Amino acid sequence: MKITPHDDDWFYANAFASPQRPEIIMTPTPIKVVSQEEGEQADYLICCRVGVPSAFKDNEIGTCGHCGHEVFFRPHTPRKPMRICMECAVAHIKRTPS
């Protein structure tokens, strides 16, 4: 994932698909960086599925609230939002009218 700073509190993230999952290609999407308190009010915490490579050894493991697949996330992430895997997040975005 490539993250490029933009303004003071916005980041743009790019997800690149593999040949096996071409539908994951996304255009740059603004992601507002928020406080921990604001993060606790979010509807979802988008996570990677267990099996995706990670540079961190201290990830925590949970379950996707949509499909039940195991997901991992960082220890400092908000606790209240439902954790969903990237695949379910992409499918949800595709179903949601703009």
C-alpha positions in Angstrom: 0.0 0.0 0.0 1.3 3.4 -0.9 0.4 6.3 1.5 1.1 9.9 0.4 0.5 12.9 2.7 -2.0 15.5 1.5 -2.7 18.7 3.5 -2.4 18.4 7.3 -4.7 15.6 8.4 -5.6 13.7 5.2 -3.8 10.7 3.6 -4.5 9.1 0.3 -4.2 5.3 0.1 -3.9 3.2 -3.0 -4.7 -0.5 -3.0 -3.2 -2.5 -5.8 -4.8 -5.8 -7.0 -3.1 -9.0 -7.8 -3.9 -10.9 -11.0 -6.1 -13.3 -8.8 -8.2 -10.4 -7.4 -8.4 -7.7 -10.1 -11.6 -6.1 -8.5 -9.6 -4.8 -5.6 -8.1 -2.0 -7.7 -9.1 1.4 -6.1 -8.5 4.9 -7.1 -6.9 7.2 -4.5 -9.3 7.5 -1.7 -9.1 10.2 1.0 -8.8 8.8 4.5 -9.2 11.4 7.3 -6.9 10.7 10.3 -8.9 11.1 13.5 -8.3 10.8 17.2 -8.7 7.6 19.2 -12.0 8.9 20.6 -13.4 9.7 17.1 -12.2 6.3 15.9 -14.3 4.6 18.6 -17.4 6.1 16.9 -16.7 4.5 13.5 -19.1 1.9 12.1 -16.3 -0.4 10.8 -12.6 -1.1 11.2 -11.3 -2.5 7.9 -8.7 -5.2 8.5 -6.6 -7.6 6.5 -7.3 -11.3 6.5 -5.0 -13.6 8.4 -2.6 -14.9 5.8 -1.8 -11.5 4.2 1.8 -10.7 4.9 2.5 -8.2 7.7 5.7 -6.5 8.9 4.5 -6.6 12.5 4.8 -9.5 15.0 2.3 -8.1 17.6 -0.9 -7.9 15.5 -4.1 -9.0 17.3 -6.5 -11.5 15.8 -10.2 -11.2 15.5 -13.1 -12.2 13.3 -14.7 -10.4 10.3 -18.2 -9.3 11.4 -19.6 -10.1 7.9 -18.0 -13.3 6.7 -16.4 -14.8 9.8 -12.9 -15.0 8.4 -10.0 -14.4 10.8 -8.6 -10.9 10.5 -5.6 -9.1 12.1 -5.3 -5.5 13.3 -2.9 -3.4 15.3 -3.1 -3.3 19.1 -3.8 0.4 19.2 -6.9 0.3 16.9 -10.3 1.4 18.2 -12.2 -1.4 20.0 -15.9 -0.5 19.5 -16.2 -0.6 15.6 -17.1 -3.9 13.9 -14.0 -5.4 12.3 -14.5 -6.4 8.7 -12.0 -7.8 6.2 -10.9 -5.9 3.1 -12.9 -8.3 0.8 -16.1 -7.6 2.7 -15.4 -3.9 2.7 -14.9 -3.8 -1.1 -18.1 -5.8 -1.6 -20.0 -3.4 0.7 -18.7 -0.4 -1.2 -19.7 -1.9 -4.5 -23.3 -2.5 -3.2 -23.6 0.9 -1.7 -25.0 3.6 -4.1 -22.8 6.6 -4.4 
